[in-house]
Amino acid sequence: MTTFEQAWQLASSIEGWLTESQGRALFEAGGQLAPGTVAVEIGSHRGKSAVLIGLGLPSNGRLLAVDPFDDPRWGGGAESLEMFRTALEVAGVTDRVDLYRGLSEEASATWNGPLVGFLWVDGAHDRISTLKDFDGWMPHMAIGGLIYVHDAFSAVGTTRAVLERFLFSRHVVYEGCERTMVKFRVGTASPMVRLLSALRLLRRLGFFSRMVAIKVARRRGLHAWERRFMRVENEPLI
Ligand SMILES: C[S@@+](CC[C@H](N)C(=O)[O-])C[C@H]1O[C@@H](n2cnc3c(N)ncnc32)[C@H](O)[C@@H]1O
């Protein structure tokens, strides 16, 4: 069995945008995959998160990795696809990861496999794409399944989509976060659970304001302000 430390050693040599604690959360979520369900990743890039989830999966677990590998905004394209394949091979997870080369909305519209026990949303970070990710995959989610979203409370579009769909949701409850990775669980929520979930999500708006302030200061070259908003030196925006 692979430990998280071994998985992180492999994954940290792959280009991507994950902190170690986010990597651990993905590895552990893969490990908790309920029997009979699959994990789905929206946005694979060079395989960093796919390797972590893949190595965490139980022995018969499977991951569907969805990425068109043609989006220049994220360094996508044939080169990334090759690196993704190599990363899976080096980690020894090729036999448990299936690739859907296309958009999340196309994959969810045609999905007729098992229910999804873990959905990892890390594709395009604009509001419309993220809403399509949620709306396309929600009907396939297993009760008790996990939904993790990256760059929530950092990217404005992702944050808006998260709040629009999950702030007062009857079916999705906030579970916590690892910086910009926000974690939800699917299940019917009582009014009290919904209220607590909403309040905990709203508390993240302070963190969100700080991330946006750092980004704006950085873009305008206001380095003194950038440092003022940071809690630690070189604080990551992920
Ligand atoms: C931030 S990167 C993913 C990083 C990856 N999860 C990791 O940890 O290394 C975003 C990826 O999403 C892909 N992408 C963008 N829009 C997408 C969509 N609608 N469906 C699936 N993938 C998408 C891009 O091609 C890009 O490779």
Ligand as a Chemical Component Dictionary entry (heavy atoms), coordinates in Angstrom:
data_LIG
# 
_chem_comp.id                   LIG 
_chem_comp.type                 NON-POLYMER 
_chem_comp.pdbx_formal_charge   0 
_chem_comp.three_letter_code    LIG 
# 
loop_
_chem_comp_atom.comp_id 
_chem_comp_atom.atom_id 
_chem_comp_atom.alt_atom_id 
_chem_comp_atom.type_symbol 
_chem_comp_atom.charge 
_chem_comp_atom.model_Cartn_x 
_chem_comp_atom.model_Cartn_y 
_chem_comp_atom.model_Cartn_z 
_chem_comp_atom.pdbx_ordinal 
LIG C1  C1  C 0  -5.806  23.888 -13.134 1  
LIG S1  S1  S 1  -5.561  22.738 -14.410 2  
LIG C2  C2  C 0  -5.820  21.210 -13.585 3  
LIG C3  C3  C 0  -4.734  20.858 -12.666 4  
LIG C4  C4  C 0  -4.766  19.430 -12.184 5  
LIG N1  N1  N 0  -5.994  19.101 -11.500 6  
LIG C5  C5  C 0  -3.585  19.204 -11.265 7  
LIG O1  O1  O 0  -3.765  19.085 -10.064 8  
LIG O2  O2  O -1 -2.463  19.214 -11.760 9  
LIG C6  C6  C 0  -7.005  22.929 -15.347 10 
LIG C7  C7  C 0  -7.220  21.893 -16.445 11 
LIG O3  O3  O 0  -8.604  21.894 -16.760 12 
LIG C8  C8  C 0  -8.771  21.637 -18.122 13 
LIG N2  N2  N 0  -10.102 22.138 -18.469 14 
LIG C9  C9  C 0  -10.501 23.410 -18.702 15 
LIG N3  N3  N 0  -11.815 23.442 -18.924 16 
LIG C10 C10 C 0  -12.280 22.165 -18.806 17 
LIG C11 C11 C 0  -13.570 21.556 -18.921 18 
LIG N4  N4  N 0  -14.668 22.278 -19.176 19 
LIG N5  N5  N 0  -13.666 20.224 -18.742 20 
LIG C12 C12 C 0  -12.556 19.485 -18.446 21 
LIG N6  N6  N 0  -11.316 20.016 -18.319 22 
LIG C13 C13 C 0  -11.188 21.333 -18.501 23 
LIG C14 C14 C 0  -7.609  22.352 -18.799 24 
LIG O4  O4  O 0  -7.326  21.769 -20.055 25 
LIG C15 C15 C 0  -6.490  22.165 -17.767 26 
LIG O5  O5  O 0  -5.674  21.064 -18.090 27 
# 
loop_
_chem_comp_bond.comp_id 
_chem_comp_bond.atom_id_1 
_chem_comp_bond.atom_id_2 
_chem_comp_bond.value_order 
_chem_comp_bond.pdbx_ordinal 
LIG C1  S1  SING 1  
LIG S1  C2  SING 2  
LIG S1  C6  SING 3  
LIG C2  C3  SING 4  
LIG C3  C4  SING 5  
LIG C4  N1  SING 6  
LIG C4  C5  SING 7  
LIG C5  O1  DOUB 8  
LIG C5  O2  SING 9  
LIG C6  C7  SING 10 
LIG C7  O3  SING 11 
LIG C7  C15 SING 12 
LIG O3  C8  SING 13 
LIG C8  N2  SING 14 
LIG C8  C14 SING 15 
LIG N2  C9  SING 16 
LIG N2  C13 SING 17 
LIG C9  N3  DOUB 18 
LIG N3  C10 SING 19 
LIG C10 C11 SING 20 
LIG C10 C13 DOUB 21 
LIG C11 N4  SING 22 
LIG C11 N5  DOUB 23 
LIG N5  C12 SING 24 
LIG C12 N6  DOUB 25 
LIG N6  C13 SING 26 
LIG C14 O4  SING 27 
LIG C14 C15 SING 28 
LIG C15 O5  SING 29 
# 
